[in-house]
């Protein structure tokens, strides 16, 4: 019986076509540039251009292989399904809101073959645990898949190399040349449409993203040959001269399904076997893809999107500062990194966690507001990605479900791991006074605000030992500085 095979914008894989049993001549492949999904958030224009261009290139590939493709623009998925009027199948959507939309239209789902662990298997794994923990999950999946395993033991007798992978860049560090992909006629057509869509964020200057599988594979090869060897030791490093470091920047392609997680991991493990990259770097990359990426998805699924939106364990209510949308702030670190994000739609995970997310945590921003900014600003952002990462890990709003302590840090951390503090008007060692670094002031203020809560009994307890050294006068000066910072924020002068 003929059927409609619905391919969503983040399902651009021939593996999905095969998993759905798609017959080239009998079935219709439906692809829709649904404007109602675009209008949900003020997305980065490059994100929309990336998705639509990748969709159109995948359509062309399917047609070249003899598939019948119905490709609709400026349309509604719901309307298109109703108009076709035949059974519709789809790989199970990762975003719960999209899934609910399609269930209401009678769409049936097949499991996503790109997860190493199914959602039901994760739920079963959780049934015997009081609380999820990444390290336990990661070890379990390593054992199941055999990645970097020597029998029952991890290769090198160590499960992770976090302690080795926290080095700042050396003073003579130079950025390596990143691969780029000139837009073809198809992409240029998409750019001409997206640039005029109102209420989106940023612009489309210098769009050079990987929008095809061939380009995504080229970026994977580049990472393995030129960046993987140094990725581990410098994965936490930040620099005003190098926003990318040795990161792979594969997440946009992975989250569009232009690449499978398995082939990315396989490429890294093969590089280790060929002595092209040290174990610490390869394990760090494997942990990001096999461990953290999947773990976040499963936490999102397990708790449920609506429940995540209700999480606010720290009672954070402050509005998101305007500079997140403009980059205009006197704080050098946030001025540079937010401006870069608005320009490119990218920042690596430490910039997101320890700068962009950390400031919102210390200030006490409503977690859904900072979540929505991440969702809008980044090329690789989807609900399943940003919700647990931001509300849980970054903002500690989930009462310790995702992480055992909040990722709160003062200006001292930023000074140690970057060169942003050099030339900044604010001083990272000062917590009070007109030149005090806002991160440092707000770090101590954050500890003071939560001093009599359960937060002080988490792994932050060592941080609270340092707080005991603050005199009543110190505390009063920090509180006074916080009041001034809030006034500066309200007048856009911070």
C-alpha positions as CSV (number, residue, x, y, z in Angstrom):
1,X,0.0,0.0,0.0
2,X,1.4,3.4,-1.0
3,X,2.3,5.7,1.9
4,X,3.6,9.2,2.6
5,X,7.1,9.2,4.1
6,X,7.5,12.5,6.1
7,X,11.1,13.7,6.4
8,X,11.5,16.5,8.9
9,X,14.2,19.1,8.6
10,X,16.5,17.4,11.1
11,X,16.1,13.9,9.5
12,X,18.2,14.3,6.4
13,X,19.6,10.8,6.1
14,X,19.3,8.0,3.6
15,X,19.4,5.7,6.7
16,X,16.0,7.1,7.7
17,X,14.6,6.6,4.2
18,X,15.6,2.9,4.5
19,X,14.3,2.6,8.0
20,X,10.9,3.7,6.9
21,X,10.8,1.1,4.1
22,X,10.4,3.8,1.4
23,X,9.7,2.5,-2.1
24,X,11.1,4.9,-4.7
25,X,8.2,4.8,-7.1
26,X,5.2,3.8,-5.0
27,X,5.7,6.1,-1.9
28,X,5.7,9.8,-1.7
29,X,8.5,11.5,0.3
30,X,7.0,14.7,1.9
31,X,9.2,17.5,2.9
32,X,7.9,20.9,4.2
33,X,9.4,24.2,4.9
34,X,6.9,24.9,7.7
35,X,6.8,28.6,8.5
36,X,4.8,28.0,11.7
37,X,7.8,26.2,13.1
38,X,10.1,29.1,12.1
39,X,7.8,31.6,13.8
40,X,8.1,29.9,17.2
41,X,11.3,31.7,18.2
42,X,13.4,34.6,16.9
43,X,15.9,32.1,15.4
44,X,19.3,33.0,14.0
45,X,18.8,33.6,10.3
46,X,21.8,31.3,9.6
47,X,20.0,28.5,11.4
48,X,16.9,28.8,9.1
49,X,19.1,29.1,6.0
50,X,21.1,26.0,7.2
51,X,18.0,23.9,7.7
52,X,16.2,24.8,4.5
53,X,19.3,24.7,2.3
54,X,20.1,21.2,3.7
55,X,16.5,20.1,3.1
56,X,16.6,21.2,-0.5
57,X,19.9,19.5,-1.1
58,X,18.6,16.3,0.4
59,X,15.5,16.6,-1.8
60,X,17.7,16.8,-4.8
61,X,19.7,13.8,-3.7
62,X,16.5,11.8,-3.2
63,X,15.2,12.7,-6.7
64,X,18.5,11.8,-8.2
65,X,18.1,8.3,-6.7
66,X,14.6,8.0,-8.2
67,X,12.4,8.8,-5.2
68,X,9.2,10.8,-5.7
69,X,9.5,13.9,-3.5
70,X,6.7,16.4,-2.8
71,X,8.5,19.4,-1.5
72,X,6.4,22.3,-0.2
73,X,7.5,25.8,0.7
74,X,5.7,28.4,2.8
75,X,3.4,25.6,3.8
76,X,2.1,23.7,6.9
77,X,3.0,20.1,7.6
78,X,-0.5,19.6,9.0
79,X,-2.2,20.9,5.9
80,X,0.0,18.9,3.6
81,X,-0.6,15.6,5.4
82,X,-4.4,16.2,5.2
83,X,-4.3,17.1,1.5
84,X,-2.4,13.9,0.6
85,X,-4.8,11.8,2.4
86,X,-2.9,8.5,2.8
87,X,-1.1,6.8,5.6
88,X,1.9,8.9,6.8
89,X,5.0,7.5,8.5
90,X,8.0,9.3,10.0
91,X,11.0,8.6,12.1
92,X,10.1,9.5,15.7
93,X,10.7,13.3,16.1
94,X,13.2,14.3,18.7
95,X,11.3,17.4,19.7
96,X,8.2,16.5,21.8
97,X,6.2,19.4,20.5
98,X,6.6,18.3,16.9
99,X,5.8,14.7,17.9
100,X,2.5,15.7,19.5
101,X,1.6,17.8,16.5
102,X,2.1,14.8,14.2
103,X,0.4,12.3,16.5
104,X,-2.7,14.5,16.2
105,X,-2.6,14.0,12.4
106,X,-2.5,10.2,12.7
107,X,1.2,10.0,11.7
108,X,2.9,6.7,12.8
109,X,6.5,6.6,13.9
110,X,9.5,4.3,13.5
111,X,12.4,4.3,16.0
112,X,15.3,6.7,15.4
113,X,18.2,4.4,14.4
114,X,20.7,7.1,15.3
115,X,20.3,6.6,19.1
116,X,22.6,4.0,20.6
117,X,20.1,3.6,23.5
118,X,16.4,3.7,22.9
119,X,14.2,5.9,25.1
120,X,12.5,2.8,26.5
121,X,15.9,1.3,27.3
122,X,16.9,4.5,29.1
123,X,13.7,4.4,31.1
124,X,14.4,0.8,32.1
125,X,17.9,1.8,33.1
126,X,16.5,4.6,35.2
127,X,14.0,2.3,37.0
128,X,16.7,0.9,39.2
129,X,18.3,4.3,40.1
130,X,17.3,7.1,42.4
131,X,18.9,9.7,40.2
132,X,20.5,9.7,36.7
133,X,24.2,10.3,36.4
134,X,26.1,10.8,33.2
135,X,29.2,8.9,34.3
136,X,27.2,5.8,35.0
137,X,25.3,6.1,31.8
138,X,28.4,6.7,29.8
139,X,30.2,3.7,31.2
140,X,27.2,1.5,30.5
141,X,27.0,2.6,26.8
142,X,30.8,2.2,26.4
143,X,30.4,-1.4,27.6
144,X,27.4,-2.1,25.4
145,X,29.1,-0.7,22.2
146,X,32.6,-1.7,22.9
147,X,34.0,1.7,22.1
148,X,37.4,2.2,23.6
149,X,37.1,-0.9,25.6
150,X,39.6,-3.7,26.3
151,X,37.3,-6.5,27.3
152,X,35.5,-5.4,30.5
153,X,38.0,-2.5,31.1
154,X,38.3,0.9,29.4
155,X,41.3,1.3,27.1
156,X,44.1,2.8,29.2
157,X,42.3,1.7,32.4
158,X,40.7,5.1,32.7
159,X,37.1,6.0,31.9
160,X,37.7,9.7,31.3
161,X,40.5,12.2,31.1
162,X,38.8,15.3,32.4
163,X,41.7,16.2,34.7
164,X,44.1,16.2,31.8
165,X,41.8,18.2,29.5
166,X,41.6,21.6,31.2
167,X,44.6,23.5,29.9
168,X,44.4,27.1,28.6
169,X,45.9,27.9,25.3
170,X,49.6,28.7,25.3
171,X,50.6,32.4,24.9
172,X,51.7,31.7,21.3
173,X,48.5,29.9,20.3
174,X,47.4,30.5,16.7
175,X,43.9,29.6,15.4
176,X,43.9,26.9,12.7
177,X,42.2,27.5,9.4
178,X,38.6,26.3,9.5
179,X,36.9,24.6,6.5
180,X,34.2,26.6,4.8
181,X,31.8,25.8,2.0
182,X,30.8,28.4,-0.5
183,X,27.0,28.6,-1.0
184,X,25.8,27.2,-4.3
185,X,22.8,28.4,-6.3
186,X,20.4,26.4,-4.1
187,X,21.7,27.9,-0.9
188,X,21.8,31.4,-2.4
189,X,18.1,31.0,-3.3
190,X,17.4,30.1,0.4
191,X,19.4,33.0,1.6
192,X,17.4,35.4,-0.5
193,X,14.2,34.2,1.1
194,X,15.4,34.0,4.7
195,X,17.0,37.5,4.7
196,X,13.6,39.1,4.4
197,X,11.8,37.0,7.1
198,X,10.9,39.4,9.9
199,X,11.5,38.9,13.6
200,X,14.6,36.6,13.2
201,X,18.0,37.2,14.8
202,X,21.3,38.4,13.2
203,X,22.1,38.4,9.5
204,X,23.4,36.0,6.8
205,X,26.8,37.5,6.1
206,X,29.5,35.0,5.1
207,X,27.3,31.9,5.2
208,X,29.7,29.0,4.6
209,X,28.0,26.1,6.5
210,X,28.0,22.5,5.5
211,X,24.5,21.9,4.0
212,X,25.2,18.6,2.3
213,X,26.3,15.2,3.5
214,X,29.5,15.5,1.4
215,X,30.4,18.8,3.1
216,X,29.6,17.3,6.5
217,X,31.9,14.4,5.8
218,X,34.6,16.8,4.7
219,X,34.3,18.7,8.0
220,X,34.6,15.3,9.9
221,X,37.7,14.4,8.0
222,X,39.1,17.9,8.6
223,X,38.5,17.5,12.4
224,X,40.1,14.1,12.6
225,X,43.2,15.2,10.6
226,X,43.8,18.7,11.9
227,X,42.1,19.3,15.2
228,X,41.4,16.0,17.1
229,X,44.9,15.5,18.4
230,X,44.8,18.8,20.4
231,X,41.0,18.8,21.1
232,X,41.2,17.1,24.5
233,X,43.8,19.2,26.3
234,X,42.4,22.5,25.1
235,X,38.7,21.7,25.0
236,X,38.1,24.2,27.9
237,X,40.4,26.9,26.6
238,X,39.0,30.3,25.3
239,X,40.7,33.0,23.3
240,X,39.7,36.4,21.9
241,X,41.8,35.4,18.8
242,X,40.2,32.0,18.3
243,X,36.5,31.3,18.9
244,X,36.7,27.7,17.6
245,X,39.9,26.3,19.1
246,X,40.2,22.6,18.3
247,X,36.5,21.8,18.5
248,X,34.9,19.7,15.7
249,X,31.9,22.0,15.1
250,X,30.0,18.9,13.9
251,X,26.9,19.4,16.0
252,X,24.9,21.3,13.3
253,X,25.5,18.4,10.9
254,X,24.9,15.8,13.5
255,X,21.6,17.4,14.6
256,X,20.4,17.6,11.0
257,X,21.3,13.8,10.6
258,X,23.7,14.6,7.8
259,X,26.2,12.6,9.9
260,X,25.5,9.7,12.2
261,X,26.9,9.6,15.7
262,X,28.5,6.2,15.0
263,X,30.5,7.3,12.0
264,X,31.8,10.3,13.9
265,X,32.9,8.1,16.8
266,X,34.3,5.5,14.4
267,X,36.5,8.1,12.7
268,X,37.9,9.3,16.0
269,X,38.6,5.8,17.3
270,X,40.3,4.9,14.1
271,X,42.5,7.9,14.4
272,X,43.5,6.7,17.9
273,X,44.2,3.2,16.5
274,X,46.4,4.8,13.8
275,X,48.3,6.9,16.4
276,X,47.0,10.1,14.9
277,X,45.5,11.3,18.1
278,X,46.1,10.6,21.9
279,X,43.6,8.6,23.9
280,X,42.7,11.6,26.1
281,X,41.5,13.6,23.1
282,X,39.7,10.7,21.5
283,X,37.9,9.7,24.7
284,X,36.9,13.4,25.3
285,X,35.2,13.5,21.8
286,X,33.6,10.0,22.3
287,X,32.2,11.2,25.6
288,X,30.7,14.3,24.0
289,X,28.9,12.3,21.3
290,X,28.2,8.9,22.8
291,X,27.8,10.2,26.4
292,X,26.6,13.7,26.8
293,X,24.7,14.2,23.6
294,X,22.6,11.1,24.0
295,X,22.3,11.5,27.8
296,X,20.8,15.0,27.4
297,X,18.2,13.7,24.9
298,X,17.2,10.9,27.2
299,X,16.8,13.2,30.2
300,X,14.7,15.5,28.0
301,X,12.5,12.5,27.1
302,X,12.4,10.9,30.5
303,X,11.3,14.0,32.4
304,X,9.2,15.5,29.6
305,X,9.3,18.9,27.9
306,X,6.4,20.4,30.0
307,X,8.1,19.3,33.3
308,X,11.4,20.8,32.2
309,X,9.7,24.1,31.6
310,X,8.4,24.1,35.2
311,X,11.9,23.7,36.7
312,X,13.2,26.7,38.7
313,X,14.8,25.2,41.8
314,X,16.8,28.4,42.5
315,X,13.8,30.7,42.2
316,X,15.5,32.7,39.5
317,X,13.3,35.6,38.2
318,X,15.5,38.2,36.7
319,X,14.9,39.2,33.0
320,X,17.6,38.3,30.4
321,X,19.8,41.3,29.9
322,X,19.4,43.1,26.5
323,X,23.1,42.6,25.6
324,X,22.4,38.9,24.9
325,X,20.7,40.1,21.8
326,X,23.2,42.8,20.8
327,X,26.6,41.9,22.3
328,X,26.9,45.5,23.6
329,X,28.4,45.2,27.0
330,X,31.6,46.5,28.6
331,X,32.4,43.0,29.9
332,X,35.1,42.0,27.4
333,X,34.4,38.2,27.6
334,X,30.6,38.5,26.9
335,X,31.1,41.3,24.3
336,X,33.4,39.1,22.3
337,X,31.6,35.8,22.6
338,X,28.0,37.0,22.2
339,X,29.1,39.1,19.2
340,X,30.7,36.0,17.8
341,X,27.6,34.0,18.4
342,X,25.3,36.5,16.8
343,X,27.7,36.6,13.8
344,X,28.2,32.8,13.4
345,X,25.5,31.0,15.4
346,X,28.3,29.2,17.3
347,X,30.2,29.0,20.5
348,X,31.9,26.0,21.9
349,X,30.6,24.3,25.1
350,X,32.8,26.1,27.6
351,X,31.9,29.5,26.3
352,X,28.2,28.5,26.4
353,X,28.5,27.0,29.9
354,X,31.1,29.1,31.7
355,X,30.4,32.6,30.2
356,X,27.0,32.9,28.5
357,X,25.2,30.5,30.8
358,X,27.3,31.3,33.9
359,X,26.4,35.0,33.9
360,X,22.7,34.2,33.7
361,X,23.0,31.7,36.5
362,X,24.9,34.2,38.8
363,X,22.5,37.0,38.0
364,X,19.4,34.8,38.6
365,X,17.8,35.0,35.2
366,X,14.6,33.1,34.7
367,X,15.8,29.8,33.3
368,X,13.3,29.7,30.4
369,X,14.4,33.1,29.2
370,X,18.0,32.1,28.9
371,X,16.9,28.7,27.5
372,X,15.0,30.5,24.7
373,X,18.0,32.7,23.9
374,X,20.2,29.6,23.4
375,X,17.4,28.0,21.3
376,X,17.3,31.1,19.1
377,X,21.0,31.9,18.8
378,X,22.7,28.7,17.9
379,X,22.8,26.7,14.7
380,X,22.7,23.3,16.5
381,X,19.9,24.2,18.9
382,X,16.7,22.3,19.3
383,X,14.3,21.9,22.2
384,X,15.8,18.5,23.1
385,X,19.3,20.0,23.0
386,X,18.9,23.3,24.9
387,X,16.2,22.4,27.4
388,X,18.2,19.9,29.6
389,X,21.5,21.5,28.8
390,X,20.4,25.1,29.8
391,X,17.7,24.6,32.4
392,X,19.4,21.6,33.9
393,X,23.2,21.8,33.5
394,X,23.8,25.5,33.0
395,X,21.1,27.0,35.3
396,X,20.9,24.3,37.9
397,X,17.1,24.8,37.9
398,X,16.4,21.0,38.1
399,X,17.3,20.5,41.7
400,X,20.5,18.5,40.9
401,X,18.9,16.1,38.3
402,X,21.5,16.9,35.6
403,X,24.6,17.9,37.5
404,X,25.8,17.4,41.1
405,X,26.7,21.1,41.5
406,X,25.9,24.4,39.7
407,X,28.5,25.5,37.2
408,X,29.1,28.8,39.0
409,X,32.4,30.5,38.6
410,X,34.0,33.9,39.2
411,X,36.1,36.1,37.0
412,X,39.2,34.2,38.3
413,X,38.1,31.2,36.2
414,X,37.7,33.3,33.1
415,X,41.1,34.9,33.6
416,X,42.7,31.5,34.1
417,X,41.2,29.9,31.0
418,X,41.2,32.8,28.5
419,X,42.7,36.1,27.5
420,X,39.4,38.0,27.8
421,X,40.3,39.8,31.0
422,X,43.3,41.6,29.4
423,X,42.3,45.1,28.6
424,X,38.8,44.7,30.2
425,X,37.5,47.6,32.2
426,X,36.6,45.2,35.0
427,X,39.1,43.4,37.3
428,X,38.6,39.7,37.8
429,X,40.1,39.7,41.3
430,X,37.8,42.5,42.6
431,X,34.4,41.7,44.0
432,X,33.4,45.2,45.1
433,X,33.9,48.7,43.9
434,X,33.4,50.3,40.5
435,X,35.9,48.2,38.6
436,X,34.9,44.9,40.2
437,X,34.3,42.2,37.6
438,X,30.5,41.5,37.4
439,X,31.2,37.7,37.4
440,X,33.2,38.0,40.6
441,X,30.7,40.1,42.4
442,X,27.7,38.0,41.3
443,X,29.6,34.8,42.1
444,X,29.9,35.8,45.8
445,X,26.4,37.2,45.7
446,X,25.1,33.9,44.3
447,X,26.7,32.0,47.2
448,X,25.4,34.5,49.7
449,X,21.8,34.3,48.3
450,X,21.8,30.5,48.6
451,X,23.8,30.2,51.7
452,X,21.0,28.7,53.8
453,X,19.6,26.4,51.2
454,X,20.4,22.8,50.2
455,X,22.8,24.2,47.6
456,X,25.4,24.8,50.3
457,X,25.4,21.0,51.0
458,X,26.2,20.0,47.4
459,X,29.6,19.8,45.8
460,X,29.6,23.6,46.2
461,X,30.4,23.1,49.9
462,X,34.1,23.8,49.3
463,X,33.1,27.1,47.7
464,X,31.2,28.0,50.8
465,X,34.3,27.4,52.9
466,X,35.8,30.4,51.0
467,X,32.7,32.4,51.7
468,X,33.3,32.1,55.4
469,X,36.3,34.3,55.0
470,X,34.2,37.2,53.9
471,X,33.6,39.7,56.7
472,X,30.3,41.5,57.3
473,X,31.9,44.6,55.6
474,X,32.9,42.4,52.6
475,X,29.4,41.1,52.3
476,X,27.9,44.5,52.5
477,X,30.2,45.8,49.8
478,X,29.3,42.9,47.5
479,X,25.6,43.5,48.0
480,X,26.1,47.2,47.3
481,X,28.0,46.3,44.1
482,X,25.2,44.0,43.0
483,X,22.7,46.7,43.4
484,X,24.8,49.0,41.2
485,X,25.2,46.2,38.6
486,X,21.5,45.9,38.3
487,X,21.1,49.6,37.8
488,X,23.8,49.5,35.1
489,X,22.0,46.6,33.4
490,X,18.7,48.5,33.4
491,X,20.3,51.4,31.7
492,X,22.3,49.2,29.3
493,X,25.6,50.6,30.7
494,X,27.1,47.4,32.1
